[in-house]
């Protein structure tokens, strides 16, 4: 019986085996006979399939009825192979020349890259996700020549400042962002894993299709879509740990006491520390070591995509979380994203679709990069003699009996209070403990489109309705707290704010393309109507009846204490008409013309509309007979363009006078006055206000060598921005603000170079991409009597940022120096020439300031340009290799030419603050140094008060190893056996190395905007170590 059962099972298994079979094979390149990894191998008519491994090999279990296989791979022609009952097959795929010609988005259209005539940089999905980034904008850093990308801060959730081809405006320099056709203000909210490509329209001719919104360049983002007949599920994510990439070397306790004794002695003051103080001191607090902590960072993304013959979809869910390296529990950011992109062919002529995304962000932050409360500046300047927590029983008893209690930690211990540090320089741990606040943002962006292709070849009509709506909410709380005798809060305070905005966009586009023999003509016309509206409400109360973050709401404030409310509403609209005509002959001679006509509610009746044209031309020399068969140069194109674009980014109704409520109206005689609330003019009108415009000429060359193993691109440009929009200063006695007016002209000229080299040898693939750019920024004209405008003051008003004709915009306005007075004879000669009538005489060790105007007096009239915060050079280098499943990538990025004011030295705290150890290289005697002047409590020569190029302004150039990564992809036969298409694991490190001469925490961090370039304790970028996983099914 057992034998019979065994034979029956054997027979059944043989029958089952005979009904299916395993087919194996290899796919190779038709011209080079090299194996092609990643080829899709599917059974015709169904989704069953696999992909080839690194050796081009595949295996697939087939049923008897499955007799045809379809082989597909990007850059090659699809191939269907009848296999019948074969068990092995070898396939050769031929290159698809049309498909190999990469396409780029150019504004309302896609074009083959080979026929593009403008200056357009493109970053594809694989480049975006190669380097783990916090937001989409960071993925452009170092990869697009001429596009300067700088984090506003290293704090989690901080924004990104992007400038295309230099600083072009004294106002908003942010480019226009367009996501799947919807015009928005930033792309920080986007999930980088959702992006298919990013194109940057850099020249005015390319941006002219967006008219008045294209003056700062245009960033076009295309998100991923589903593919017909391909269903896939994928996950990509990483988890890592962050840490500070450097600590600024500052003086320890012994150095601090000796340094201040020296300063007091040089200034004729009593030395603050005795020899016993120095020898017997037991406290030496490393404040940076106390505030910096390891912190987690993570990202997780799940994506589903697929489609049928008529429909396709892509949906994704994403999460990103980051805690800060300073106070991780109070400096953190989370982003949740959901996306759905779908399209459906309703009939032969109609297609409809949608692209929509919902984003929720939550963040908390600490005070940074300002002179009044920056945690990081406190850590740099606070004396090292103060303990983190107070342990002296006498002081603890004193603190317990104070009217306003000092700050305690969660265990009820008092934070240490300095006997020396003054004003806002307080215990940074106490500052962190006393920080409470959060912000929440919700955003929905989406569109729905209907496209008609009415049976006329080349004709398409599309209407698109888009919406961008959001709301934000914030709450902050400051409890009663004592930090020192100057800095304290004798009353608690809570702030709450809330706002909403709505943007509606309706766009209609008709396009037509026709090819007759060797002539190809395409025409596009369209119009856009866009409205934007926002409102906000803010409330504040003090004297909370119950203290604590959980009770910090405005309705808990004391009625008789200070309170305030405010709110407002703003709205504007834009209507546009645009057109584009392109012609090419044999894809050899190229011509394109664009025109756009915009009307904005932000200008008066006489200047409401603006006209923005452009023209582009190209010549593909490699199509000419004299180059067509050249074995070295396989592609060569010359480009030239001119365009005009505009800017209307000012406040709403800038041409009108503004009225607002004010409590300062005086009634009655001078002996019997009373102040009463009322309404008054707060801004003067300017009915002649007109568009800010930019005109640009661009010349370019694109080339490919040795069958595109080497490619190169060169662009030269000259852009002039006219009628800059800004506020005109008026005398203070007018009592009102100046009008918005057209204040001047700025020029940007530069060169951009991009080079790539790619090589494949057997199973080794090697790619290297490099780029660099140079920009010369200069203010050509300032419509003011003295030809300049002042920016924010710093260093007691004796230095500031400035805009002036003939200089970069902006620049530091301060004093040049010529070394240090090394001995008494030099000091006497200096005083005889420059301080004859001044009792404040220079002494040996003081700075020799340059008498720029030659009047033998060192004063404010000797201030000049001592550097600009704007970098003139930028560069990037990306190296990638793949071999037998292993992949390695290394990405370097840097900037050069810009300066930073290291503001972490307070002139009003000379006698108390700590100093960086670089100040130990100060003058101590004749010929001791020319690096830093003498340290003295009596700074009669104003060495540290005058903003100068020796002490304050530093070179902020840097080169940073932005990312290094090593990954491994499992062989195809293993992933197929476990039901996967791909499984890759990797280890990655960000900001591992940084080379810079800047002595502060980070050379890369600034305020953003036009008035930038000063470091008052900026939150630095973090160094991070990550482990990641990519899976697809």
BELMO-V377071 format. One record per helix or strand of 2 or more residues. SS is the DSSP state (hx for helix, st for strand). FROM is the first residue (numbers start at 1). TO is the last residue. If there is no record, write none. Layout:
ss from to
SS FROM TO
SS FROM TO
This chain:
ss from to
hx 2 19
st 20 29
st 40 43
st 49 51
st 57 63
st 68 72
st 79 82
st 88 93
hx 97 100
st 103 105
st 110 112
hx 113 115
st 120 124
hx 125 130
hx 136 140
st 147 151
st 160 164
st 176 179
st 182 184
hx 192 194
st 195 201
hx 204 213
st 218 223
st 232 244
hx 253 266
hx 275 280
hx 287 291
st 295 307
st 311 323
st 332 345
st 350 364
hx 375 381
hx 393 400
st 414 415
hx 428 433
st 436 452
st 459 478
st 481 482
st 488 489
st 493 516
st 519 542
hx 549 551
hx 554 556
st 563 585
st 589 600
hx 605 607
st 609 620
hx 621 623
hx 625 628
st 633 647
st 658 667
st 674 683
st 692 705
st 710 722
st 725 727
hx 732 734
st 740 742
st 744 761
st 764 782
st 788 794
st 799 804
st 811 815
st 817 820
hx 824 834
st 847 849
hx 860 862
st 864 865
st 873 883
st 886 896
st 899 902
hx 907 909
hx 917 920
st 953 955
st 958 969
hx 972 977
st 982 996
st 1014 1015
st 1022 1032
